Structures are given as C-alpha cells and as structure tokens.
Amino acid sequence: MNESLLHFIWKNRLLEAGDWRTTEGQPLRVFQTGQHNQHAGPDFNEALLGIGQERWMGSVEIHWQDKEWWQHGHHHDPAYNNVILHVVWEGQQAAQRADGSLIPAFELKNWVSAEMLQRYEALQFQNNPIPCSRLLQPEDASLFGAMLDRAGVERLEHRVQLMEQQLQACQGDWEQAFWVWLAGVYGLKVNREPMEALAQAVPIHLLHKYQHDLIALEALLFGQAGFLEQKTEDLYLQSLQQQYQYLKQKHKLKRYYAAEWRFLRMRPGGFPTRRLAQLARLLHQNLPLFQKMRSQTSIKAILPMLLQPPSPYWQQHYRPNDEGKGKTGIPGKAMAEVWLINALIPAVFLYGKLQHQPEEQEKAVHWLEELGAEANNVLHLYVPLGVKPANALQSQGIIELYKHYCSEQRCLDCSVGCKLLTRKQTEHAKTG
C-alpha cells in the first residue's frame, strides 16, 4: 500500500459507516474532504470537518504512519499551521504545528473494507500488461469510453509541448516549425532525426522560392540529403545533380551530412528517398503549407493534399539508380492519417492555444474524432476486453492509456481503475 491509495480513500470517502472518532476519542464528521493539492504543502486544502462539538475549515495531511509527520519536518513548517486533521493508516500520536499546538489524528485502518484493499492489491501486484483485466466484467467495456477520450487529449497535449519547443527553436516561425515537424513525422521513428535535420538545412522559405519548379524542389531535398552523389547514366538524376550544384552555389548552401539514413528492415514504400519525393510533391502544390492546411474546416479536405503521386521517376524507383519497379508512389491513406495525427493536428491545437483561439483547439480535437480509429499493436491488448475505439482520438487514447497508466500502474488516476475500486463501496460511503 502507498500514500496515493490513502489520498484516494480520503478523497472519495471510501470509509465504512460508523462512529468515526479521532485518536483522542472526539467525534469526527466529514462535510468536505477538501481540494486535493498536487503541489507543496498539505495534501488537502479547504476541508470542512466536525471535530467534537465544533466545525473546522482548514487543511488535511495524510501519512501512512503518524511518525512521518515528524520525519518530514512538518512540525517546523509554518505552511502546515493550517492543518486541522492528521489522517494516518495507523498510529495514535498527535501531530504538532510549528506554533506548538496539537493536531488531532484519525486512524483509517479500521474503516476501510478488506474487499477494496484486495482489489487494489489485485491491480498492483500481478504480471499483466493491463492490470485491471482480471477484475473486468463483460459489461465493463463501456467504462473505457470517457477515459480514452481523456487520454487521447493528454497524448495530444504531450505532442503540443514538444512542438512548442520546436516553435521556440524556430523563433516563432510557424511555417518553418511545421515544416521541420512534418518532415520528422514523414521519417517515422527510424529516420525522424535526419529528416528534421534536413528540414532545418533546407528552410521552408528557400523552398517557397521554387514552389512551382518540382525539379528544383527535388534537387534541393535529395542533394542536401546526400542522395545525388553517385555517378549515374540516368538523365533524370543528372538533371537533379546539375540543378543542385547550381542552387547550392547560388544560395551558398552547406552540404548537410545527416546521421546514416536507414533502409534496413523497412518496406520500400517507407524508404526516406520515397518520402522525400512525396514531400517534394506536397510542397510543389501546397505552399504556404501550414497556412493552407490550417485554413481547412474538415480533415477530409486535407487528405487529398497528401495522397498525390510523386514525380514519374519516383513512382518507378525507391532509390536512385535502383532497378526495382515501384508502384504508384502514392502514400497509403492510413499512413497519411498518421502524418496528420502526429503533425498537423498538434500544430493546429498549439496555434489555437498560443493565439488565444479556442475554436482552433476545438477544431483539432474534432479532426481526431473525424478520423477513423488506427490499428496498432497496443490496441490488440485491449480487444479481448471488448474495448473498441470509436475514432482516432480514442485510438490515440489507448496508446496513452497503455504507456502512461497501465504500464505505470497508475490505476488510481484512471477512471476505469477508480470505478472498479469503488464498486459496491459508494453505497456504503457516508459522511459519518
């Protein structure tokens, strides 16, 4: 058992009914448990209690044992002078404020049901990727809906924090920040870092100058990425090499040497060369990129921008000079949706946040709801439990739920875990 469980019990009044008394024998009534404080200071503020014949409003501090009050030095800290009750799992010793006055204590261990403790242990002490799986009943699948929505928004906010750092690195230039972020997302995990570095080496405002010249766009991207250095008999590649040398001198570009591009254990459609060709086509038709995408009212209107074939050479080749025959080079719809979920939607949410336009934030969340649920490996863990995400917001929520709740056994912070722990408890919880 840990202190967070004691906080949970107090906050939700999960105490069996009875004659509650302080360790000194005074009657105790709980009218308000108080506001849970996540920062420094007492655990709960603005609690309203009846102690003896008087009503008190103040703070509540919670510990596993009474001696922790002294171990933590609260008896020397004036911030704890407003504490009116020391709640402990076990212990009879009264706490003392910095001014020397005593604080009544309340011992929990005799007022918490063994059933709830057993459920908590079942959540915390089992080798299962989904801790609550053995406690779930078939009808409990419906409990996940609201939690997936909440977790989906949390995952979005995590991405927004990272994107805000990128925006700061780009000195508030939205188009450049979005270009770097989008390029990284096109590279997925394996090539994200070199793709982002390439986008920094070929800034979006340089690419703007050649928006209507696809050859120039490809020359800049492939040349700076180091894919045009081999000798070739291919006339198309020769034209890219010549164009790159001209643009390199004209704009005084420094050759970008990325970390090694990764091709191994990848499907050819995901090769960085194919992704660069797709980005070149996207830029060719849709600059200014972020402005044009953000101005759309529906995510479905943006998908066609991404689902365009690259230039003819890259429809037939996965790498320069290879002899393999490609297909069309058009990104798959599922992959395009991944790019939107990971790049555009967080960028629009951040834009609304920083520009004080809540409608833009709402639009970003609505776009996630507009997209269908993704298929991912994490989802398969929840399918046997009957959990079926309704949209991309909820499929993103499943990833967040697994990574930051289930894997970390944060069951007390999860609405599903809370519901399972409080089942059959709420009926018996009273104010005393």
Secondary structure, 3 states (H helix, E strand, C coil): CCHHHHHHHHHCCCCCCCCCECCCCCEEEEEECCEECCCCCCCEEEEEEEECCEEEEEEEEEEEECCHHHHCCHHHCHHHCCEEEEEEEECCCCEECCCCCEECEEECCCCCCHHHHHHHHHHHCCCCCCHHHHCCCHHHHHHHHHHHHHHHHHHHHHHHHHHHHHHHHCCCCHHHHHHHHHHHHHCHHHHHHHHHHHHHHCCHHHHHCCCCCHHHHHHHHHHHCCCCCCCCCCHHHHHHHHHHHHHHHHCCCCCCCCCCCCCCCCCHHHCHHHHHHHHHHHHHHHCCHHHHHHCCCCHHHCHHHHCCCCCHHHHHCCCCCCCCCCCCCCCCHHHHHHHHHHHHHHHHHHHHHHCCCHHHHHHHHHHHHHCCCCCCCCHHHHHHHCCCCCCHHHHHHHHHHHHHHHCCCCHHHCHHHHHHHHCCCCCCCCCC
